Every structure is written in structure tokens, then in C-alpha cells.
Amino acid sequence: MFFKAVVTVLTIIAGLTAIVWVANWPFNTPWEKDLTAEQRRIQAAHNRRHHRGVARILLPGLAVIFGITSVEILSGPKSDPFAAVVMGVCSVVCVGVFGALIKRGRRRRTSTRR
């Protein structure tokens, strides 16, 4: 059971890494050197918006899935406390990152009273 939990967490981390890499396109790729300064600026602004949107959708869902999986592993017939704790920690990390992202997004907005 421990091995399955570790493989599951590593697969999810690899998937999220792939999502971030694709969302960061074309930066950190061989095609980056072909971009003009204007294209870089446009792509960077687009990627910032895209990253925030994807994170706001994905992180709460992952936190719920990790939490449910943690409870299932702990209360199942073959309970594995360590695997349940690992999944629980992943859930808490997702909630923390989501909270930090939302908090940072609020600070950046300018006041409309001026």
C-alpha cells in the first residue's frame, strides 16, 4: 500500500509539472530564442493569467481528492497510516498553496477609489 501511495503522489507531481511546463510555453524551450521582445511580453502576460486560472481550478480539487483518498486509505480494510498521512499532507499543501495564491492575488489589485 505504501508503494502505491508513493507512486500515486509522484505521478500527480509529474502531471502537475507537465501542466506547468505546457502552460509556460514557449519559455524554457528551444523556440524561446526565436521570440521578439514584444512577443515575449505578450506571452509572459498570457502565461501569468493562465497559471493563476489553472491553479485556482486545480488546487481545491486536488486538495479534496487527496483528503478523500487519505480517509479511504486510513479506514479501508488494509489501512496504511503512513500512506494516509502522506495523502493528508499533500491535501494540506494544496490548500496552503491555494490560500497563498488567493492572498497574493488580492494584494496586487489597485484601489478603485481615487
C-alpha positions, 0 to 999 in steps of 0.5 A: 500500500505504501508503494502505491501511495508513493507512486500515486503522489509522484505521478500527480507531481509529474502531471502537475509539472507537465501542466506547468511546463505546457502552460509556460510555453514557449519559455524554457524551450528551444523556440524561446530564442526565436521570440521578439521582445514584444512577443515575449511580453505578450506571452509572459502576460498570457502565461501569468493569467493562465497559471493563476486560472489553472491553479485556482481550478486545480488546487481545491480539487486536488486538495479534496481528492487527496483528503478523500483518498487519505480517509479511504486509505486510513479506514479501508480494510488494509489501512496504511497510516503512513500512506494516509498521512502522506495523502493528508499532507499533500491535501494540506499543501494544496490548500496552503498553496491555494490560500497563498495564491488567493492572498497574493492575488488580492494584494496586487489589485489597485484601489478603485477609489481615487 
